[in-house]
Amino acid sequence: NPAKPDWFKGWQLNVAHNCLDRHLPTRADQPALLYESPALGISQAITYADLTDQVSRFAHVLQERCEVTKGDRVIIYMPMCPEAIVAMLACARLGAIHSVVFGGFASKELATRIDAAQPKAVLSSTHGLDGVKAVNYKKLTDEAHRLCTFKPGIQHSDDHTATANLLRTGDLDWEDCMNTAGHTKPVPIDATDPLYVLYTSGTTGKPKGVVREAGGHAVVLADTIQSIFNIHPGQVMFTPSDIGWVVGHSYIVYAPLLAGATGVLYEGKPTTTPDASAFWRIIEKHKVKAMFTAPTALRAIKKEDPEGMLVQQHDLSSLETVFVAGKRADPASVQWAEQVLQKPIVDNYWQTETGSPMSACSGHLPIKYGSCFKPVHGWDLQIVDDHGQTVPVGETGNLVAKLPLPPGAATTLWKDHERYDSSYLAAFPGYYQTGDAGFIDEDNYVHVLTRTDDVINTAGHRMSTGVLEGALTAHDKVVEAAVVGATDELKGQLPVGFVVLKTGKSFESDHDLKQLRKELVQRVREDVGPVAAFKRVYVVRQLPKTRSGKTLRMVLRQMVDGQPLTLPPTIEDASIVDSVRQEIADQDA
């Protein structure tokens, strides 16, 4: 069945055993996990032996105190602390299905996921950190418990930032349980059984519960961490993401451990814990070989340290490659990072649904700025028009993957297979619809330009917002840009730009601001052409984003169209919306 291939059907494994116990004869004393929390002043190395012991004991806690068994769901709503990874692996050890909820979500979003997953237990913390700001997880979890229809038992971790204050019957203290816990052997599961359910961020509607099959996921991660990221046993990979997102699941937790390598768990920000040298300090300290981050993080560092002065203060000789994904890597940011780091910046493309890269650099390939290299083995990526017909080489269209999808890619949604079919398979029969637009060039390099709903149609001409944004960020004062389509009665849509300037590049007067806006309009006309009909651009201090760093283009579109604003629960800072709205009004005046 091309739509549901059931990779490795009939085979069994335990993913936690393959991550931990399997390595003990040769790697017991090697660090499995390096925990860095600058705000708390914690730097901790956890060996394979220590991590295996903690996971085995906490699996016993889940089994005996929470009655968790194979196939049960467990929600994990915790900060970036080692206990969260212990909890994930303990679920895997029992054959239970973990569902990690990003710690930045509020109570309502947590309640939505509790009702959807119907877990046997919720694992949380009393307090945690978001950068340097304290977050009261206990309060948020209790409110979610009040809001949700399904009422699971609640297990709180007494984490390192506060003393537990557990009030409601059913709450258990992590350390009390661990101190009396025994050990639990790994439970074999079928390769086609779920390892986890991960809900999408929900910025585009009701969250989807992406189901990850255990066997295919383990196989593809064990392969890609070596074939793409070139990480082998004993080497260190640094992925400054969050375990609440798919990148964290794959390349903070599972892939490094499956490879017998060492992962870094970083509880901090790229520029504020304490400054824009945060990543470089960790690379130097732990002799990191590969870093995998988001283009957003590089742009944030570029904004604070445009000349790369902080980079020069650290020995980055161990670092071979910086990998980026999560949003289009604009050529200006990639070239800046290459210049200051003197390392290759390698883009790769994937989604929560795929679990690992669809397009990446396997081996040594020439870099083409703006591309994410070539399809990874197992992925047959193609470009089709709106009728599902393949388009000529180099022409922009819908990026799709021919079925069947390779191991590790999701082939259903939790308790909602009909929605999977309608969301991903119905539009182009025989293909998986990525929802992205782009083109494939004559060398088979994939260029992802934008989400298909971010393509602007101006008087019948379809233009990628990514191309327009690339023209704006090419200006030497601009660090970041977003372009949206404003409704126009005559042409249908007209592009409107928003730019953020590099630190130290602010304008001195209204005249300087007007001049800069003229330069930006002219640059787009020169780089893209008059067909873009680009005439409006605003200079703003910040762009509204989700907590995962995605620009909220829908909100920007609503602003320029004068529509009521719909702010998603994933927004990082709602006050930025008010600031942008005021900046639009001031610059229009």
C-alpha positions in Angstrom: 0.0 0.0 0.0 1.9 3.1 -1.2 0.0 5.3 1.2 0.9 3.2 4.2 3.9 1.0 3.5 4.3 -0.5 7.1 8.1 -0.6 7.0 9.7 -3.5 8.8 6.3 -5.1 9.5 6.7 -8.3 11.6 10.0 -7.2 13.2 10.4 -6.0 16.8 12.7 -3.7 18.8 12.9 -1.5 21.8 14.2 2.0 20.9 15.4 2.8 24.4 17.5 -0.4 24.5 19.1 0.6 21.1 19.8 4.1 22.5 21.3 3.0 25.8 21.7 -0.6 26.9 23.2 -1.6 23.6 26.2 0.8 24.1 27.0 -0.2 27.7 29.7 -2.8 26.9 31.8 -0.2 25.1 30.5 3.3 26.1 29.3 3.1 29.7 31.6 5.9 30.9 31.2 8.1 27.8 28.9 11.2 28.1 25.6 10.4 26.5 24.2 13.9 27.3 25.8 17.2 28.1 23.4 19.6 29.9 24.1 23.3 29.7 21.9 25.8 31.5 23.7 29.2 31.6 20.9 31.0 33.5 21.1 28.3 36.3 24.9 28.0 36.1 24.6 24.2 35.5 27.0 22.3 33.3 26.5 18.5 33.7 27.7 15.4 31.9 25.5 12.3 32.1 27.2 9.1 31.0 25.6 6.2 29.2 25.6 4.2 32.4 24.0 7.0 34.4 21.4 7.7 31.8 20.5 4.0 31.4 20.2 3.7 35.2 17.8 6.7 35.5 15.7 5.6 32.5 15.4 2.1 33.9 14.3 3.4 37.3 11.9 6.0 36.0 10.3 3.4 33.8 9.7 1.4 37.0 8.1 4.5 38.5 5.8 4.9 35.6 5.0 1.2 35.6 4.3 0.8 39.3 3.1 4.2 40.5 1.3 5.4 37.4 0.3 2.0 36.0 1.7 2.9 32.5 2.0 -0.1 30.2 2.7 -0.8 26.5 0.6 1.4 24.3 -0.4 3.9 26.9 0.1 7.6 26.2 2.1 9.9 28.5 2.2 13.7 28.2 5.5 15.3 28.9 5.3 19.1 29.6 8.6 20.1 31.0 11.5 22.6 30.5 14.8 21.7 28.8 16.1 19.6 31.7 17.6 16.1 31.7 14.5 14.7 33.5 12.5 15.4 30.3 14.8 13.2 28.2 14.7 10.5 31.0 10.9 10.6 30.8 10.9 10.2 27.0 13.3 7.3 27.1 11.5 5.7 30.0 8.2 5.7 28.0 10.1 4.1 25.1 11.5 1.5 27.4 8.0 0.4 28.4 6.6 0.6 24.9 4.4 3.5 26.0 3.8 6.4 23.6 5.2 9.8 24.7 3.7 13.1 23.6 6.0 16.0 24.4 4.2 19.3 24.7 6.4 22.4 24.1 7.0 24.1 27.5 6.1 27.5 26.0 2.5 26.5 25.4 -0.2 27.9 27.8 -2.7 25.8 29.8 -5.3 25.8 27.0 -3.0 24.3 24.5 -1.8 21.7 27.0 -5.5 20.8 27.8 -6.2 20.4 24.1 -3.4 17.9 23.8 -4.4 16.0 26.9 -7.9 15.6 25.5 -6.6 14.4 22.2 -4.0 12.0 23.5 -5.9 10.8 26.6 -2.7 10.0 28.5 -2.3 7.7 31.5 -0.2 10.4 33.2 1.2 13.9 32.7 4.8 14.5 33.6 5.6 18.1 34.4 7.7 20.3 36.6 7.1 22.8 39.4 9.0 25.6 37.7 11.3 26.0 34.7 13.0 28.7 32.6 12.3 30.4 29.3 15.6 32.0 28.8 16.1 33.8 32.1 12.4 34.1 32.9 10.8 31.8 35.4 7.8 29.7 34.3 5.4 28.2 36.8 4.7 24.8 35.3 2.7 23.7 38.3 0.2 26.5 37.9 -0.1 25.9 34.2 -0.5 22.2 34.5 -3.1 22.5 37.2 -5.1 25.0 35.1 -4.9 22.6 32.1 -6.2 19.8 34.4 -9.1 22.0 35.2 -9.8 22.8 31.5 -9.5 19.4 30.0 -12.3 17.0 29.7 -10.2 13.9 30.0 -8.7 13.7 33.5 -5.3 11.8 33.7 -3.2 11.3 36.8 -0.6 14.0 37.2 3.1 13.3 38.0 5.2 16.4 38.7 9.0 16.5 38.6 10.5 18.4 41.5 13.0 20.1 39.2 16.1 22.1 40.0 14.6 25.6 40.1 12.1 25.4 43.0 10.8 23.2 45.8 7.7 21.2 44.8 4.4 22.3 46.3 2.2 19.4 45.4 -1.4 20.0 46.5 -3.8 17.8 44.6 -4.4 14.1 45.2 -2.6 12.1 42.5 0.5 14.3 42.4 3.8 12.4 43.0 7.3 13.8 43.6 10.0 12.7 41.1 12.8 12.3 43.6 10.8 10.5 46.2 9.7 8.0 43.6 13.2 7.6 42.1 14.8 7.0 45.5 12.7 3.9 46.0 12.4 2.7 42.4 13.7 -0.6 41.1 14.7 -1.3 37.5 12.7 -2.3 34.4 13.8 -4.3 31.4 13.0 -3.0 27.9 9.7 -4.1 26.5 9.8 -5.3 22.8 7.3 -3.6 20.5 6.5 -4.1 16.8 8.4 -1.9 14.4 5.1 -0.5 13.2 4.0 0.5 16.8 4.1 4.2 17.6 7.1 5.5 19.4 5.5 8.9 20.0 2.8 11.3 19.0 3.9 14.9 18.4 1.3 17.6 17.9 2.0 20.3 15.4 2.2 23.8 16.7 -1.3 24.7 15.7 -0.6 28.1 14.1 -2.7 27.0 11.1 -5.6 25.4 12.9 -6.4 22.4 15.2 -3.1 20.7 16.0 -2.4 17.4 14.2 -1.1 14.5 16.2 1.8 13.2 14.0 2.4 9.5 14.7 6.0 8.2 14.5 6.5 4.5 14.0 9.3 3.1 16.1 11.2 0.9 13.7 11.4 3.2 10.7 12.2 6.1 12.8 15.1 4.4 14.5 16.5 3.1 11.2 16.4 6.5 9.4 17.9 8.4 12.4 20.7 5.9 12.8 21.4 6.4 9.1 21.0 10.2 8.7 23.0 11.3 11.7 26.0 9.6 9.9 25.2 10.1 6.2 24.0 13.7 6.5 25.4 15.1 9.7 28.6 13.1 9.7 28.4 12.2 13.4 29.8 8.9 14.5 30.3 7.1 17.9 32.0 9.3 20.5 31.5 12.6 18.6 29.5 15.6 19.9 26.5 17.1 18.1 24.9 20.4 19.3 21.3 21.0 18.4 20.1 24.2 20.1 16.4 23.5 19.6 13.7 22.4 22.0 12.6 18.8 22.7 9.1 20.0 22.2 9.7 20.2 18.5 10.6 17.5 16.0 14.2 18.6 15.6 14.7 18.1 19.3 13.1 14.7 19.3 15.3 13.5 16.4 18.7 15.2 16.8 18.9 16.1 20.5 17.5 12.9 21.9 17.2 9.8 19.6 19.7 10.1 16.8 22.9 10.9 18.9 22.0 8.1 21.3 21.3 5.6 18.5 24.7 6.4 17.0 26.6 6.1 20.3 27.5 9.8 20.1 27.0 12.6 22.6 24.2 15.1 22.4 24.0 18.6 24.0 20.8 19.7 25.9 20.9 23.5 25.9 18.5 25.4 28.2 19.1 28.9 26.8 18.8 31.4 24.0 21.2 32.3 21.1 21.8 35.9 22.2 20.6 36.5 25.8 22.0 33.8 28.0 24.1 35.8 28.4 25.0 37.2 25.0 25.5 36.4 21.3 28.5 34.2 22.0 26.5 31.5 23.8 26.7 28.9 21.0 30.4 29.5 20.4 31.2 28.9 24.1 29.5 25.6 24.0 31.2 24.5 20.8 34.6 25.4 22.2 34.0 23.8 25.6 32.7 20.5 24.4 34.6 20.2 21.1 31.4 20.1 19.1 31.8 18.6 15.6 28.4 19.6 14.1 25.8 22.2 15.1 22.3 22.1 13.8 20.2 25.2 14.4 17.6 27.4 12.7 18.3 30.3 10.3 16.4 32.5 12.8 19.1 31.9 15.4 21.8 32.9 13.0 19.9 36.1 12.1 19.5 36.9 15.8 23.3 36.5 16.3 24.0 38.5 13.2 21.8 41.3 14.5 23.7 41.5 17.8 27.2 40.8 16.4 27.2 41.8 12.8 31.0 41.9 12.5 31.5 38.5 14.2 33.7 40.0 16.9 32.5 37.5 19.5 33.2 34.5 17.3 36.9 35.5 17.2 37.1 35.1 21.0 36.5 31.3 20.8 38.3 28.3 19.4 35.9 26.6 16.9 38.5 24.3 15.4 36.5 21.2 16.3 33.4 22.5 14.4 33.2 21.1 10.9 29.7 22.1 9.7 26.8 24.2 10.7 23.5 22.7 9.6 20.3 24.8 9.4 16.6 24.0 8.9 13.2 25.1 10.0 12.8 28.1 7.8 14.2 29.2 4.4 17.9 30.0 4.9 18.2 33.3 3.0 21.5 33.6 1.1 22.5 36.8 2.9 22.5 35.1 6.4 24.2 32.0 5.1 27.0 34.0 3.5 27.4 36.1 6.6 27.7 33.0 8.8 30.2 31.4 6.4 32.3 34.6 6.5 32.5 35.0 10.3 32.7 31.3 11.1 34.8 30.1 8.2 32.7 27.0 8.2 30.2 25.6 5.6 26.6 26.4 6.3 24.5 23.6 5.0 20.7 23.9 4.6 18.4 20.9 4.8 14.7 20.6 4.4 12.1 18.6 6.4 8.9 18.8 8.4 7.4 17.5 11.6 5.6 14.9 9.5 8.8 13.5 7.9 10.9 13.2 11.1 14.2 13.7 9.3 15.5 15.6 6.2 13.9 15.1 2.8 16.5 17.2 1.1 20.1 17.6 2.3 23.8 17.3 1.6 24.8 13.7 1.8 28.5 13.7 1.3 30.4 16.6 -0.3 28.3 18.7 -2.7 28.9 22.2 -4.0 26.9 24.8 -2.1 24.2 26.6 -4.0 22.9 29.5 -2.0 19.2 29.4 -1.5 18.9 25.6 -2.0 18.7 22.7 0.4 20.8 20.4 -1.8 19.4 17.2 -3.2 16.7 14.7 -2.2 17.8 12.3 0.5 17.8 8.6 -0.5 14.3 7.3 -0.1 12.7 10.6 -1.1 11.4 11.1 -4.7 10.8 14.9 -4.7 9.0 16.5 -7.6 7.5 19.8 -8.6 3.9 19.8 -10.0 1.4 22.4 -11.0 -2.0 22.9 -9.4 -3.4 20.0 -11.6 -0.7 17.6 -10.4 1.3 17.7 -13.7 5.1 17.9 -13.5 6.6 21.2 -14.5 9.7 21.9 -16.5 13.1 22.0 -14.8 13.6 25.3 -12.9 9.9 26.3 -12.9 8.2 27.1 -9.6 5.3 24.9 -8.4 4.1 22.7 -5.6 6.8 20.5 -3.9 5.5 17.0 -3.5 7.0 13.6 -2.7 6.0 10.5 -4.7 4.5 7.6 -2.6 5.5 5.5 -0.8 7.2 7.6 1.8 10.4 6.2 3.2 10.8 4.8 6.7 10.4 7.3 9.5 7.8 9.5 7.7 4.4 9.7 9.3 1.6 7.8 7.5 -1.3 8.7 9.8 -2.4 11.1 12.5 -3.4 10.1 15.9 -7.0 8.9 15.9 -7.7 10.9 12.7 -6.5 9.1 9.6 -9.2 10.7 7.5 -7.6 14.1 8.2 -4.2 12.7 7.2 -5.5 11.7 3.8 -7.3 15.0 3.3 -4.3 17.1 4.5 -1.5 15.4 2.7 -2.7 12.9 0.0 -6.0 14.2 -1.5 -4.7 17.2 -3.5 -2.2 15.3 -5.6 -3.1 11.5 -5.9 0.0 9.4 -5.7 2.0 12.1 -3.9 2.5 13.5 -0.5 1.7 17.3 -0.4 4.4 19.2 1.5 2.5 22.5 1.4 5.6 24.2 0.2 6.4 25.9 -3.1 9.7 25.8 -4.9 11.7 24.5 -7.9 14.3 21.8 -8.7 17.1 23.0 -10.9 19.1 21.3 -13.7 21.5 19.7 -11.1 18.6 18.2 -9.1 19.1 20.8 -6.3 15.9 21.5 -4.4 15.0 25.2 -3.8 12.2 25.7 -1.2 10.8 29.2 -1.6 7.8 29.5 0.7 4.6 27.9 1.9 2.1 27.6 -0.9 -0.3 29.9 0.9 2.5 32.5 1.0 2.7 32.7 -2.8 1.5 36.2 -3.9 -0.6 36.5 -7.0 -0.2 40.0 -8.6 -2.2 40.5 -11.7 -1.8 36.8 -12.6 1.9 36.7 -11.8 2.8 34.2 -9.0 5.7 35.3 -6.9 7.4 33.7 -4.0 7.7 35.7 -0.8 11.0 34.0 -0.2 12.5 35.6 -3.4 11.2 39.1 -2.4 12.6 38.6 1.1 15.9 37.6 -0.2 16.2 40.8 -2.2 15.4 42.8 1.0 17.9 41.0 3.2 20.6 41.6 0.6 20.7 45.3 1.7 23.6 45.8 4.0 21.5 47.3 6.8 18.8 44.6 6.9 19.1 41.5 9.0 15.6 40.0 8.5 12.6 40.5 6.3 9.0 39.3 5.8 6.8 39.9 2.8 3.0 39.3 2.7 0.3 39.9 0.1 -2.1 42.8 0.7 -5.5 42.6 -0.9 -5.8 44.9 -4.0 -9.0 45.5 -5.9 -7.2 45.9 -9.3 -4.3 43.4 -9.1 -5.6 40.9 -6.6 -2.6 41.2 -4.3 0.3 43.5 -3.9 3.5 42.6 -1.9 4.2 44.5 1.4 7.5 44.2 3.1 8.7 44.4 6.7 12.4 44.6 7.6 14.4 44.5 10.8 17.7 46.3 10.8 21.0 45.1 12.1 22.0 46.4 15.6 23.8 49.7 15.2 22.2 50.4 11.8 19.2 52.5 13.0 18.2 55.6 11.1 19.0 59.1 12.4 15.9 61.0 11.1 12.7 60.7 9.2 14.6 61.6 6.1 17.0 58.7 6.6 14.0 56.4 7.1 12.3 57.5 3.9 15.6 57.2 2.0 16.1 53.6 3.3 12.6 52.6 2.3 13.2 54.0 -1.2 16.4 52.0 -1.4 14.6 48.8 -0.4 11.9 49.3 -3.0 14.5 50.0 -5.7 16.5 46.9 -4.7 13.4 44.6 -5.1 12.7 46.2 -8.5 16.3 45.6 -9.6 16.5 42.0 -8.3 13.0 40.8 -9.0 11.7 43.2 -11.6 8.9 45.7 -12.0 6.5 42.8 -12.2 6.7 42.5 -8.4 4.8 45.8 -8.1 6.7 46.3 -4.8 6.0 49.8 -3.4 5.4 49.4 0.4 8.0 48.5 3.0 8.0 49.1 6.7 11.1 49.2 9.0 10.2 47.6 12.4 12.1 46.8 15.5 10.9 43.2 15.6 8.7 40.8 13.7 5.9 38.9 15.5 6.9 35.2 15.8 5.9 32.0 17.3 8.0 30.5 20.1 9.7 28.3 17.6 10.8 31.3 15.6 8.4 31.3 12.7 7.2 34.7 11.5 3.5 35.2 11.8 2.7 36.3 8.3 -1.0 35.8 8.8 -1.0 38.5 11.4 1.0 40.8 9.2 -1.4 40.2 6.4 -4.3 41.0 8.7 -2.6 44.2 9.7 -2.0 45.5 6.2 -5.6 44.5 5.2 -7.1 46.2 8.2 -8.7 43.0 9.4 -9.2 41.9 13.0 -6.1 40.2 14.3 -6.1 36.5 15.1 -3.1 35.8 17.5 -2.2 32.1 17.8 -1.4 30.6 21.2 2.1 30.0 20.0 3.0 33.7 19.8 6.3 34.6 21.5 5.5 38.1 22.5 2.1 39.7 21.8 3.4 43.2 22.6 5.4 43.1 19.4 2.1 43.1 17.4 1.1 46.4 19.0 4.6 47.9 18.2 4.4 46.8 14.5 0.9 48.2 14.2 2.1 51.6 15.6 5.2 51.6 13.3 2.9 51.0 10.3 0.7 53.9 11.3 3.7 56.2 11.9 5.4 55.4 8.6 2.2 55.7 6.6 1.7 59.1 8.2 
